[in-house]
């Protein structure tokens, strides 16, 4: 396999001389170069992220000060907030689209799309993706789906507002909620295109990882980033088609009179003809994707964190094989735990028992990963680059959010916290904030690789990090209390329940933290865009890392390496490895040995 | 208190900004190419900030418990509820133990091993024994939790007919609830949305003999100490019958009948006397008085004083008024319950009047 890859590589190198001139359109727009596509993914993801986070600020303000009119509501929401008073239907639309955008457009495409594209070819030593064309199509489908989603915000009756899980019948019947009209149609169209994009991307990642590894790059020498992206892509290919089928059936129920999910409904004064369908079926189909989806979001972040942590600790990642095994275990288990979202959906209680069992099983590989990260920084020489700070914070939020998962995964305990703010706090910490930290760590770490050697400003990075780290806990830690007080999610206001009056000031605190944290992201945006043009140009390998991408040309060229593709002789974690006599590092004075350096005589060979 | 919290937030924010500007100044002098890569100074400052962050996290947890520990739900009003609360307590203690420990290690190491020029990291790639230990510990602990959890779950969800439970239908529609009692025969008559007409809001089949004595109400009364089996139905979209004080919840699904059973153990009156509830009600009424003053300034009517009642809420997004879909639940003695029920018209009477 590797030999074949090498042949290809040599061919490729031969016709390297006659570069054809790139026009603006082929270079920046319809580019087939994985580095450019990754930047396209990132910037589109950031743009969508701005929309998603702004929405969350708006609805947090509504929750904190439900009676107060805000001019800002009128500015952003127009006719849905006349006089600055937010309409209940637009509140639901905001939470729905916030969820959709953050989960799919930011944390799936923005994270996995960006870094799989950037790092898979560079870290395995390939000239590009297996199919540059499919890769381009994948991005442009993602772009179209983003455009459709943004357009849906402007339709007459409002965007989809049945929650990001779009459970029918609410999402199927325009009589049930205004957002289930044209807004919902556009939502489904957007998601269908998104799934096509995701599948094309994932197939490409899988094929590239399997076929285009450079000579010597065995699977057990892959950096953990690649393992994570590879397995993520497999999960995506397994689960996304199921969501597509659910979306198609929902489209049929909505537009063509079928009854997959509808039965015995009396709404707006009349009985519908639909008979025999089941909303529970939709829940099964949705969560068969929906749960793996959270691992699609978190695994790439885990990979990035493992890599950034090892590099900045100047230590090998602890327990490489266990890390790979736990990724595999998580991937496998992730496909058989979806029912823990449905303990009180009306499905057979016996199934609830089974899903409790598998769900708590998944805590085991997760725990192994957390312990391994902690051991990785133990006795390290920690370089506190911004990416490293985000990685450490990732481990913290992953642990905190993961632990509350033990409560939610336990069917008996889930009964009383299901769909309350406890759930919101849990998943925002464990997959929202954690994945965002992974994304940010990746951006800070690989920024020089994306923008030809330029580095982001570290002091702005530190400001960004510390405010975000404090703010994120300030938002989501108190939220557990709101949930355990029994407050359901997706309530436009809680003032109809005097019982919840004493939660008002917690909600104010949460909202203040949310506003501060959102404001801190402006620092990041400034740093990011400013550094693209004016960032200082650092050394070729600024973080003294072992992986192959730092041996590639700083300037972006088609094919990544100007000369032949480097061969690989070791795993990617030979940091601070001592020579046989333990007198100095293997390479005297240098605490890292890049993967393309052949084994030295004075070093012990490991199993990698 | 809000003001205090706002001030606290501002102070924390201020501290963060102050620290940041310090870092900013510290590293401003260098203008070399490696200027954006963490220097020893950065490592040191951020190392210390890591410890401060650990303190912040512990403080946040303590402040939350101290300030808001009392907003949590009062003791469970149902038999199985105390089982759930026990399991919750055990899980919480475990979670806090693990969380405190791992965070101490994580941020402690981040501080202790902050980078310095010339310092050597230890090449430590594997230790099978260690990894075995921290695989097996979660396995054992989780096995315990799973077994305890599953027994509790099965216990709650498996309703035996021998208990002779009181059968009550909970009927959800946009945006309200109805309850239907089986009447003297404790059996619910057939019902279907296709039969909804006029006063027959639940679509009860008037020709079904079991339906004649059914009683439809919009306030749920339950006798204390008797098992109640709820049969949930929905008329239009998904709803979820959530009764937090009884640790009970089940979705209402159009096209199917779902169920949940529990035994109420504390009457509404007794619960109102409960110390935690008395405190909570007092606190809420203080808040409401404060808010009423604000309203009075604007010339609006003051808020009603609050009295504790058990609640049934909708906990599945169901439409625009999802946030206000509630029903009062009253748990009372068997006699009071029977007296109340006797006053309610049954289905035969209602349909005859039509």
Interface residues (C-beta under 8 A of the other chain):
Chain A: X88 X89 X92 X162 X163 X167 X168 X169 X170 X173 X176 X177 X178 X262 X263 X264 X265 X266 X267 X271 X276 X277 X278 X279 X280 X313 X314 X315 X316 X317 X318 X319 X320 X321 X322 X344 X345 X346 X349 X352 X353 X356 X357 X360 X361 X363 X364 X367 X368 X370 X371 X372 X373 X374 X375 X377 X378 X379 X380 X381 X382 X383 X384 X385 X388 X389 X392 X395 X396 X399 X400 X403 X404 X406 X407 X410 X411 X412 X413 X415 X416 X418 X419 X420 X455 X456 X457 X458 X459 X462 X463 X466 X467 X469 X470 X473 X474 X477 X478 X481 X482 X484 X485 X486 X488 X490 X491 X492 X493 X494 X496 X497 X498 X499 X501 X502 X503 X504 X505 X506 X508 X509 X512 X513 X516 X535 X536 X537 X538 X539 X542 X543 X573 X575 X576 X577 X578 X591 X606
Chain B: X1 X2 X5 X6 X9 X12 X13 X16 X17 X19 X20 X23 X24 X27 X28 X33 X34 X35 X36 X37 X38 X42 X43 X45 X46 X47 X49 X50 X53 X56 X57 X60 X61 X64 X68 X69 X70 X71 X72 X73 X83 X84 X87 X88 X91 X92 X94 X95 X98 X99 X102 X103 X105 X106 X107 X109 X110 X113 X114 X115 X116 X119 X120 X121 X122 X123 X124 X125 X126 X127 X130 X131 X134 X135 X138 X139 X142 X145 X146 X149 X150 X152 X153 X154 X156 X157 X158 X173 X174 X192 X193 X194 X196 X203 X232 X235 X236 X237 X238 X240 X242 X244 X245 X247 X248 X249 X250 X251 X253 X254 X255 X256 X258 X260 X280 X283 X284 X287 X288 X291 X303 X304 X306 X308 X311 X313 X314 X315 X316 X317 X318 X319 X320 X321 X322 X323 X324 X326
